[in-house]
Amino acid sequence: MTTATLVAGNRTMDGVDRPRRSLEELVDQLIAAMFKVEEPRAATQTASAETAEPSATRSIHEARRLRQSGDVDGALAVLAGVDATKVETREARWAFSEWTQLVKRRFGGSGALVYSQGTGKAAALVPTGDGGTLEVAAVLGMRWRPGKVVSGRSLRGLRPLAGGA
């Protein structure tokens, strides 16, 4: 055993301080390894990198963090921006699963319906007072925004949220 492997806290036996990583950094590394998320290279980073969309994996992780802290609306807002056309099928399914759990928690008792356009694209719709239209309550990977009113008759594939969305 070398002195570099003997560690007491943050200090090795040879007196060198090693910084500790936060739990969030370690979880980000684990998720990146599982889904092979590539970090941007320092040489290719530009001012436009700040405006680039976050990866789906990071968005899902952020939504889970917000859900666990009690901010369901914030988590739904993060998942609304996930672009399912640019991710693998398993990431799209993971995003849909997280989104469904959030929608059930937020709109489960309001008679919400789920409309899905395909893997990774969905909308939660709640009935309006007139009975013929539905209001968009939450979206996943769609251009619709919450508050948009749509006709229930024009949407095929609506199903109840409570019935196993």
C-alpha positions in Angstrom: 0.0 0.0 0.0 1.4 3.4 -0.9 1.0 6.6 1.0 -1.2 8.0 -1.8 -3.8 5.3 -1.1 -4.0 6.0 2.7 -6.6 8.7 3.0 -7.8 10.4 6.2 -10.6 12.7 5.3 -9.6 15.0 2.5 -5.9 14.7 3.2 -3.6 12.0 2.1 -0.8 10.7 4.3 1.7 12.7 2.2 -0.1 15.9 3.2 -1.8 16.7 -0.1 -5.3 18.1 0.0 -7.8 16.4 -2.3 -11.1 18.3 -2.9 -14.3 16.3 -2.2 -17.0 16.2 -4.9 -20.6 17.0 -4.0 -23.2 14.3 -4.2 -24.8 16.1 -7.1 -21.6 16.1 -9.1 -21.2 12.4 -8.5 -24.8 11.7 -9.6 -24.3 13.7 -12.7 -21.2 11.7 -13.5 -23.1 8.4 -12.9 -25.9 9.5 -15.2 -23.5 10.7 -17.8 -21.7 7.3 -17.7 -25.0 5.4 -17.9 -26.4 7.3 -20.9 -23.0 8.2 -22.5 -23.6 12.0 -22.2 -20.6 13.8 -23.7 -19.4 16.9 -21.9 -18.6 19.8 -24.2 -15.0 20.2 -25.0 -13.2 23.3 -23.7 -11.9 24.1 -27.2 -15.4 23.9 -28.8 -17.2 26.0 -26.1 -18.4 29.4 -27.4 -20.8 32.0 -26.3 -23.5 30.1 -28.0 -22.9 27.1 -25.7 -24.6 29.0 -22.9 -27.8 29.2 -25.0 -27.7 25.6 -26.1 -30.5 23.3 -24.8 -29.5 21.0 -21.9 -29.3 17.3 -22.7 -32.4 15.2 -22.0 -30.6 13.2 -19.3 -29.7 16.4 -17.4 -33.2 17.7 -17.8 -34.7 14.5 -16.4 -32.3 14.6 -13.5 -33.1 18.2 -12.8 -36.9 17.5 -12.9 -36.4 14.6 -10.4 -34.4 16.9 -8.1 -37.2 19.5 -8.3 -39.9 16.9 -7.7 -38.1 15.6 -4.6 -37.8 19.1 -3.3 -41.6 19.6 -3.8 -41.6 21.9 -6.9 -43.8 19.8 -9.2 -44.7 22.7 -11.5 -41.0 23.5 -11.9 -40.2 19.9 -12.7 -43.0 19.9 -15.3 -41.6 23.1 -16.9 -38.2 21.5 -17.2 -39.6 18.4 -18.9 -41.7 20.5 -21.3 -38.5 21.5 -23.0 -37.2 17.9 -23.6 -36.8 17.3 -27.4 -37.7 13.6 -27.9 -36.5 13.6 -31.5 -32.9 14.0 -30.4 -32.7 11.2 -27.8 -32.5 7.5 -27.6 -35.7 5.5 -27.1 -34.9 4.6 -23.5 -34.3 8.2 -22.6 -37.6 9.2 -24.2 -39.3 6.5 -22.2 -37.5 7.6 -19.0 -38.7 11.2 -19.6 -42.3 10.0 -20.3 -42.3 7.9 -17.1 -41.0 10.9 -15.0 -43.5 13.2 -16.7 -46.4 10.8 -16.1 -45.6 10.6 -12.4 -45.5 14.4 -12.1 -48.7 14.8 -14.0 -50.5 12.3 -11.8 -49.2 14.1 -8.7 -50.3 17.5 -10.0 -53.5 16.8 -11.9 -54.6 13.3 -10.8 -57.8 14.3 -9.2 -59.0 16.7 -11.9 -60.1 14.2 -14.5 -57.1 14.8 -16.7 -56.6 13.0 -20.0 -53.3 12.1 -21.7 -52.7 12.7 -25.4 -49.6 11.1 -26.8 -48.2 11.7 -30.3 -45.6 9.0 -29.9 -42.6 8.1 -27.8 -41.5 11.0 -25.7 -44.3 13.4 -26.8 -47.4 13.9 -24.7 -49.8 16.4 -23.3 -52.0 16.4 -20.1 -55.4 17.9 -20.9 -58.0 18.9 -18.4 -61.7 19.5 -19.3 -62.9 23.1 -19.5 -66.3 24.3 -18.2 -68.0 24.0 -21.6 -67.4 20.3 -21.8 -66.4 20.2 -25.5 -62.9 21.6 -25.2 -59.8 20.7 -23.2 -57.1 22.9 -21.8 -53.4 21.9 -22.0 -52.1 21.5 -18.4 -48.6 20.1 -19.1 -46.6 19.0 -22.1 -43.6 16.8 -22.8 -41.6 17.5 -26.0 -44.5 19.2 -27.8 -44.9 22.8 -29.2 -48.2 23.3 -27.3 -48.0 25.5 -24.2 -50.0 25.1 -21.0 -53.2 27.2 -21.3 -53.9 26.3 -24.9 -57.5 25.2 -25.6 -58.0 22.3 -28.0 -61.1 20.4 -29.2 -61.4 17.0 -27.6 -63.1 15.6 -30.8 -60.1 16.4 -32.9 -57.7 14.4 -30.8 -57.4 10.6 -31.3 -55.9 8.4 -28.6 -57.0 10.3 -25.6 -57.0 8.2 -22.5 -57.7 8.8 -18.8 -54.7 9.7 -16.7 -55.9 7.5 -13.8 -56.3 4.5 -16.1 -52.6 3.8 -16.6 -51.2 6.6 -18.7 
